[in-house]
Amino acid sequence: MLIIHVQVHVKAECVDAFKVATLANAAASVQEAGVARFDVCQQSDDPTRFVLVEVYRDTNAPIAHKETSHYMTWRDTVAPMMASPRTSVRYANLFPPDPGW
């Protein structure tokens, strides 16, 4: 399992459009065989900040995800909406056990 937290800061005037594009990407992403979970979270005290929690079944799954048309559409659509470049951190799963996903 590979877990990636993607931090995104969006321009205030783009929040609604970002949510539409990101929720469409998330809905398509969870249909991928290699994706165990794809959460979209909006910060409560700053609605311009988001965290995407992407849980992949193996280390090849993020590569396959980035080759999908829905990811490429999302990437190109939201790029001009960013207030700053998005960042990510990779994590190894500890609990629940991998078969529990």
MARKOL-197147 format. One record per residue: residue number from 1; residue in three letters; x, y, z of N, C-alpha, C in turn; chain. Coordinates in Angstrom, 3 decimals, m for minus. Last residue first. Example, Ala and Ser with C-alpha at 12.3 -4.5 7.8 and 13.67 -1.06 7.14 Angstrom:
2
+------+------+----------+----------+----------+----------+----------+----------+----------+----------+----------+-------+
: resi : resn :       nX :       nY :       nZ :      caX :      caY :      caZ :       cX :       cY :       cZ : chain :
+------+------+----------+----------+----------+----------+----------+----------+----------+----------+----------+-------+
:    2 :  SER :   12.850 :   m2.250 :    7.080 :   13.670 :   m1.060 :    7.140 :   12.900 :    0.030 :    7.870 :     A :
:    1 :  ALA :   13.190 :   m5.690 :    7.800 :   12.300 :   m4.500 :    7.800 :   13.200 :   m3.300 :    7.800 :     A :
+------+------+----------+----------+----------+----------+----------+----------+----------+----------+----------+-------+
END
This chain:
101
+------+------+----------+----------+----------+----------+----------+----------+----------+----------+----------+-------+
: resi : resn :       nX :       nY :       nZ :      caX :      caY :      caZ :       cX :       cY :       cZ : chain :
+------+------+----------+----------+----------+----------+----------+----------+----------+----------+----------+-------+
:  101 :  TRP :   m8.063 :   m3.066 :    3.261 :   m8.464 :   m1.977 :    2.368 :   m9.350 :   m2.557 :    1.316 :     A :
:  100 :  GLY :   m7.175 :   m5.205 :    4.664 :   m8.385 :   m4.569 :    5.123 :   m8.872 :   m3.439 :    4.233 :     A :
:   99 :  PRO :   m4.682 :   m5.963 :    3.708 :   m5.851 :   m6.697 :    3.205 :   m7.180 :   m6.080 :    3.636 :     A :
:   98 :  ASP :   m3.033 :   m4.069 :    5.236 :   m3.301 :   m3.911 :    3.807 :   m4.498 :   m4.711 :    3.296 :     A :
:   97 :  PRO :   m4.447 :   m3.209 :    8.437 :   m3.589 :   m4.043 :    7.591 :   m4.002 :   m3.936 :    6.120 :     A :
:   96 :  PRO :   m5.249 :    0.318 :    8.942 :   m5.488 :   m1.111 :    9.086 :   m4.570 :   m1.918 :    8.171 :     A :
:   95 :  PHE :   m1.782 :    0.773 :    9.584 :   m3.067 :    0.245 :   10.051 :   m4.186 :    0.980 :    9.342 :     A :
:   94 :  LEU :    0.377 :    1.502 :    7.960 :    0.609 :    0.704 :    9.157 :   m0.674 :    0.042 :    9.656 :     A :
:   93 :  ASN :    1.623 :    2.386 :    4.758 :    0.485 :    2.015 :    5.591 :    0.931 :    1.188 :    6.792 :     A :
:   92 :  ALA :    3.804 :    5.081 :    4.146 :    3.603 :    3.628 :    4.156 :    2.454 :    3.329 :    5.115 :     A :
:   91 :  TYR :    3.414 :    8.075 :    2.186 :    3.381 :    7.357 :    3.457 :    3.272 :    5.857 :    3.206 :     A :
:   90 :  ARG :    4.549 :   11.071 :    0.654 :    4.220 :    9.647 :    0.551 :    4.354 :    8.978 :    1.914 :     A :
:   89 :  VAL :    3.254 :   14.227 :   m0.061 :    4.077 :   13.438 :    0.851 :    3.598 :   12.000 :    0.743 :     A :
:   88 :  SER :    3.221 :   17.060 :   m2.292 :    2.747 :   15.752 :   m1.835 :    3.774 :   15.101 :   m0.924 :     A :
:   87 :  THR :    1.838 :   20.179 :   m3.438 :    2.919 :   19.381 :   m2.881 :    2.351 :   18.040 :   m2.446 :     A :
:   86 :  ARG :    1.121 :   22.555 :   m6.029 :    0.705 :   21.526 :   m5.079 :    1.920 :   20.727 :   m4.624 :     A :
:   85 :  PRO :    2.111 :   25.988 :   m6.169 :    2.242 :   24.609 :   m6.662 :    1.800 :   23.598 :   m5.593 :     A :
:   84 :  SER :   m0.596 :   28.276 :   m5.404 :    0.817 :   27.879 :   m5.301 :    0.910 :   26.438 :   m5.795 :     A :
:   83 :  ALA :   m3.087 :   28.570 :   m6.309 :   m2.479 :   29.761 :   m5.727 :   m0.984 :   29.537 :   m5.534 :     A :
:   82 :  MET :   m4.446 :   27.108 :   m9.233 :   m3.559 :   26.977 :   m8.082 :   m3.014 :   28.332 :   m7.626 :     A :
:   81 :  MET :   m5.807 :   27.229 :  m11.577 :   m6.548 :   27.557 :  m10.358 :   m5.662 :   27.594 :   m9.119 :     A :
:   80 :  PRO :   m4.367 :   26.275 :  m13.708 :   m4.457 :   27.727 :  m13.547 :   m5.210 :   28.168 :  m12.288 :     A :
:   79 :  ALA :   m4.717 :   23.410 :  m13.107 :   m3.405 :   24.085 :  m13.068 :   m3.522 :   25.598 :  m12.925 :     A :
:   78 :  VAL :   m7.170 :   22.186 :  m13.495 :   m6.928 :   22.889 :  m12.231 :   m5.610 :   23.648 :  m12.178 :     A :
:   77 :  THR :   m7.017 :   21.112 :  m16.123 :   m8.113 :   22.004 :  m15.739 :   m7.760 :   22.826 :  m14.504 :     A :
:   76 :  ASP :   m4.822 :   19.411 :  m16.112 :   m4.824 :   20.570 :  m17.013 :   m5.896 :   21.587 :  m16.638 :     A :
:   75 :  ARG :   m5.637 :   17.541 :  m14.123 :   m4.359 :   18.263 :  m14.027 :   m4.385 :   19.538 :  m14.862 :     A :
:   74 :  TRP :   m8.083 :   16.542 :  m15.249 :   m8.045 :   17.256 :  m13.966 :   m6.800 :   18.125 :  m13.875 :     A :
:   73 :  THR :   m7.088 :   15.324 :  m17.586 :   m8.087 :   16.392 :  m17.674 :   m8.081 :   17.219 :  m16.398 :     A :
:   72 :  MET :   m5.417 :   13.414 :  m16.429 :   m4.842 :   14.443 :  m17.300 :   m5.806 :   15.621 :  m17.481 :     A :
:   71 :  TYR :   m7.333 :   11.851 :  m15.029 :   m6.276 :   12.568 :  m14.303 :   m5.718 :   13.700 :  m15.156 :     A :
:   70 :  HIS :   m8.880 :   10.897 :  m17.175 :   m9.515 :   11.746 :  m16.151 :   m8.479 :   12.492 :  m15.326 :     A :
:   69 :  SER :   m7.090 :    9.355 :  m18.644 :   m7.597 :   10.593 :  m19.238 :   m8.234 :   11.494 :  m18.185 :     A :
:   68 :  THR :   m4.213 :    8.097 :  m16.880 :   m5.638 :    8.072 :  m17.229 :   m6.075 :    9.408 :  m17.810 :     A :
:   67 :  GLU :   m1.668 :    8.194 :  m15.968 :   m1.822 :    7.952 :  m17.405 :   m3.291 :    7.943 :  m17.840 :     A :
:   66 :  LYS :   m1.768 :    8.349 :  m13.249 :   m1.360 :    9.560 :  m13.970 :   m1.428 :    9.405 :  m15.490 :     A :
:   65 :  HIS :   m2.378 :    5.682 :  m12.636 :   m3.366 :    6.743 :  m12.397 :   m3.028 :    7.994 :  m13.221 :     A :
:   64 :  ALA :    0.030 :    4.379 :  m13.135 :   m1.125 :    4.089 :  m13.987 :   m2.185 :    5.185 :  m13.850 :     A :
:   63 :  ILE :    1.440 :    5.508 :  m11.000 :    1.920 :    5.700 :  m12.371 :    0.766 :    5.475 :  m13.343 :     A :
:   62 :  PRO :    0.065 :    4.561 :   m8.788 :    0.072 :    6.002 :   m9.063 :    0.552 :    6.324 :  m10.482 :     A :
:   61 :  ALA :    0.532 :    1.687 :   m9.103 :   m0.800 :    2.270 :   m9.286 :   m0.783 :    3.791 :   m9.498 :     A :
:   60 :  ASN :    3.010 :    0.783 :   m8.381 :    2.763 :    1.033 :   m9.805 :    1.440 :    1.758 :  m10.047 :     A :
:   59 :  THR :    2.948 :    0.258 :   m5.679 :    3.716 :    1.425 :   m6.132 :    3.553 :    1.720 :   m7.619 :     A :
:   58 :  ASP :   m0.468 :   m0.604 :   m4.787 :    0.948 :   m0.897 :   m4.963 :    1.641 :    0.333 :   m5.556 :     A :
:   57 :  ARG :   m2.918 :    0.535 :   m4.141 :   m2.677 :   m0.857 :   m3.758 :   m1.221 :   m1.284 :   m3.922 :     A :
:   56 :  TYR :   m3.131 :    3.820 :   m2.727 :   m2.884 :    2.929 :   m3.860 :   m2.508 :    1.540 :   m3.371 :     A :
:   55 :  VAL :   m4.921 :    6.510 :   m1.778 :   m4.420 :    5.227 :   m1.270 :   m4.349 :    4.252 :   m2.439 :     A :
:   54 :  GLU :   m4.772 :    9.891 :   m1.278 :   m4.805 :    8.870 :   m2.326 :   m4.177 :    7.592 :   m1.776 :     A :
:   53 :  VAL :   m6.265 :   12.601 :   m0.299 :   m5.675 :   11.419 :    0.324 :   m5.872 :   10.272 :   m0.653 :     A :
:   52 :  LEU :   m5.812 :   15.946 :   m0.752 :   m6.259 :   14.738 :   m1.437 :   m5.525 :   13.579 :   m0.776 :     A :
:   51 :  VAL :   m6.780 :   18.816 :    0.851 :   m5.878 :   17.667 :    0.934 :   m6.549 :   16.537 :    0.167 :     A :
:   50 :  PHE :   m6.937 :   22.382 :    0.343 :   m7.473 :   21.028 :    0.206 :   m6.365 :   20.013 :    0.455 :     A :
:   49 :  ARG :   m7.890 :   25.740 :    0.836 :   m6.884 :   24.679 :    1.017 :   m7.559 :   23.311 :    1.057 :     A :
:   48 :  THR :   m9.807 :   27.582 :    0.856 :   m8.959 :   27.564 :   m0.341 :   m7.913 :   26.453 :   m0.268 :     A :
:   47 :  PRO :  m11.118 :   27.658 :    3.302 :  m11.713 :   26.867 :    2.220 :  m10.918 :   26.871 :    0.912 :     A :
:   46 :  ASP :   m9.983 :   27.431 :    6.263 :   m9.483 :   28.101 :    5.059 :   m9.961 :   27.299 :    3.853 :     A :
:   45 :  ASP :  m11.118 :   25.924 :    8.237 :  m10.871 :   27.334 :    8.528 :  m10.257 :   28.112 :    7.367 :     A :
:   44 :  SER :  m11.381 :   23.361 :    6.999 :  m12.524 :   24.050 :    7.595 :  m12.301 :   25.544 :    7.784 :     A :
:   43 :  GLN :  m10.192 :   22.229 :    3.882 :   m9.853 :   22.741 :    5.209 :  m10.993 :   23.597 :    5.754 :     A :
:   42 :  GLN :  m11.545 :   19.411 :    2.344 :  m11.408 :   20.864 :    2.295 :  m11.182 :   21.364 :    3.722 :     A :
:   41 :  CYS :  m10.559 :   16.412 :    0.758 :  m10.873 :   17.105 :    2.002 :  m10.609 :   18.594 :    1.840 :     A :
:   40 :  VAL :  m11.163 :   13.520 :   m0.875 :  m11.000 :   14.950 :   m1.134 :  m11.470 :   15.671 :    0.124 :     A :
:   39 :  ASP :   m9.698 :   10.290 :   m1.256 :  m10.481 :   11.241 :   m0.469 :  m10.154 :   12.671 :   m0.881 :     A :
:   38 :  PHE :   m9.698 :    7.336 :   m2.440 :   m9.315 :    8.639 :   m2.994 :  m10.206 :    9.684 :   m2.324 :     A :
:   37 :  ARG :   m8.564 :    3.953 :   m2.282 :   m9.307 :    5.070 :   m1.692 :   m8.803 :    6.363 :   m2.309 :     A :
:   36 :  ALA :   m7.323 :    2.130 :   m3.866 :   m8.129 :    1.617 :   m2.762 :   m9.024 :    2.703 :   m2.180 :     A :
:   35 :  VAL :   m6.532 :    1.702 :   m7.163 :   m6.880 :    2.720 :   m6.176 :   m7.793 :    2.112 :   m5.115 :     A :
:   34 :  GLY :   m6.148 :   m0.148 :   m9.167 :   m5.053 :    0.096 :   m8.240 :   m5.340 :    1.105 :   m7.153 :     A :
:   33 :  ALA :   m8.470 :   m0.068 :  m10.740 :   m8.149 :   m1.281 :   m9.971 :   m7.092 :   m1.025 :   m8.900 :     A :
:   32 :  GLU :  m10.506 :    2.838 :  m10.603 :   m9.263 :    2.205 :  m11.048 :   m8.945 :    1.011 :  m10.142 :     A :
:   31 :  GLN :  m12.582 :    4.100 :   m9.415 :  m12.931 :    2.996 :  m10.307 :  m11.694 :    2.253 :  m10.811 :     A :
:   30 :  VAL :  m11.559 :    6.253 :   m8.130 :  m11.899 :    5.095 :   m7.297 :  m12.367 :    3.905 :   m8.124 :     A :
:   29 :  SER :  m11.339 :    8.077 :  m10.289 :  m10.145 :    7.432 :   m9.729 :  m10.477 :    6.199 :   m8.910 :     A :
:   28 :  ALA :  m13.868 :    9.118 :  m10.713 :  m13.286 :    8.234 :  m11.731 :  m12.104 :    7.456 :  m11.160 :     A :
:   27 :  ALA :  m14.127 :   10.611 :   m8.367 :  m15.133 :    9.596 :   m8.694 :  m14.615 :    8.614 :   m9.742 :     A :
:   26 :  ALA :  m11.922 :   12.364 :   m8.628 :  m11.966 :   11.388 :   m7.533 :  m12.951 :   10.260 :   m7.841 :     A :
:   25 :  ASN :  m12.702 :   13.914 :  m10.840 :  m11.486 :   13.099 :  m10.901 :  m11.517 :   12.010 :   m9.829 :     A :
:   24 :  ALA :  m14.962 :   15.136 :   m9.754 :  m15.090 :   14.300 :  m10.959 :  m13.885 :   13.381 :  m11.089 :     A :
:   23 :  LEU :  m13.779 :   16.569 :   m7.689 :  m14.729 :   15.503 :   m7.356 :  m14.968 :   14.589 :   m8.558 :     A :
:   22 :  THR :  m12.260 :   18.362 :   m9.193 :  m11.594 :   17.390 :   m8.320 :  m12.523 :   16.259 :   m7.924 :     A :
:   21 :  ALA :  m14.120 :   19.961 :  m10.543 :  m13.122 :   19.186 :  m11.298 :  m12.517 :   18.073 :  m10.452 :     A :
:   20 :  VAL :  m15.537 :   21.038 :   m8.314 :  m16.231 :   20.295 :   m9.377 :  m15.245 :   19.396 :  m10.121 :     A :
:   19 :  LYS :  m13.462 :   22.347 :   m6.911 :  m14.206 :   21.251 :   m6.294 :  m14.914 :   20.407 :   m7.348 :     A :
:   18 :  PHE :  m12.714 :   24.308 :   m8.754 :  m11.746 :   23.287 :   m8.337 :  m12.471 :   22.088 :   m7.740 :     A :
:   17 :  ALA :  m15.007 :   25.876 :   m8.817 :  m14.599 :   25.157 :  m10.034 :  m13.608 :   24.054 :   m9.709 :     A :
:   16 :  ASP :  m14.926 :   26.879 :   m6.152 :  m16.059 :   26.077 :   m6.629 :  m15.701 :   25.259 :   m7.867 :     A :
:   15 :  VAL :  m12.375 :   28.251 :   m6.081 :  m12.716 :   27.153 :   m5.166 :  m13.837 :   26.279 :   m5.718 :     A :
:   14 :  CYS :  m11.520 :   30.457 :   m7.448 :  m11.556 :   29.181 :   m8.178 :  m12.029 :   28.002 :   m7.329 :     A :
:   13 :  GLU :  m11.151 :   32.658 :   m5.917 :  m12.200 :   32.735 :   m6.934 :  m12.376 :   31.423 :   m7.705 :     A :
:   12 :  ALA :   m8.924 :   31.895 :   m4.371 :  m10.256 :   32.015 :   m3.764 :  m11.377 :   32.008 :   m4.797 :     A :
:   11 :  LYS :   m6.761 :   29.396 :   m5.655 :   m7.170 :   30.807 :   m5.656 :   m8.620 :   30.881 :   m5.176 :     A :
:   10 :  VAL :   m5.734 :   26.728 :   m3.509 :   m6.459 :   27.195 :   m4.687 :   m6.754 :   28.694 :   m4.553 :     A :
:    9 :  HIS :   m3.409 :   24.452 :   m2.614 :   m3.898 :   25.791 :   m2.258 :   m4.446 :   26.414 :   m3.537 :     A :
:    8 :  VAL :   m3.110 :   21.139 :   m1.608 :   m3.447 :   22.042 :   m2.697 :   m3.966 :   23.359 :   m2.123 :     A :
:    7 :  GLN :   m1.268 :   18.266 :   m0.950 :   m1.708 :   19.548 :   m0.413 :   m1.931 :   20.509 :   m1.573 :     A :
:    6 :  VAL :   m1.786 :   14.910 :   m0.893 :   m1.495 :   16.015 :   m1.799 :   m2.103 :   17.280 :   m1.207 :     A :
:    5 :  HIS :   m0.535 :   12.049 :    0.404 :   m1.309 :   13.228 :    0.773 :   m0.858 :   14.365 :   m0.127 :     A :
:    4 :  ILE :   m0.630 :    8.699 :   m0.423 :   m0.080 :    9.996 :   m0.793 :   m1.061 :   11.074 :   m0.345 :     A :
:    3 :  ILE :    0.300 :    5.460 :    0.371 :   m0.638 :    6.540 :    0.666 :    0.054 :    7.856 :    0.338 :     A :
:    2 :  LEU :    0.441 :    2.223 :   m0.716 :    1.116 :    3.516 :   m0.779 :    0.061 :    4.583 :   m0.575 :     A :
:    1 :  MET :    0.841 :   m1.175 :    0.000 :    0.000 :    0.000 :    0.000 :    0.887 :    1.239 :    0.000 :     A :
+------+------+----------+----------+----------+----------+----------+----------+----------+----------+----------+-------+
END
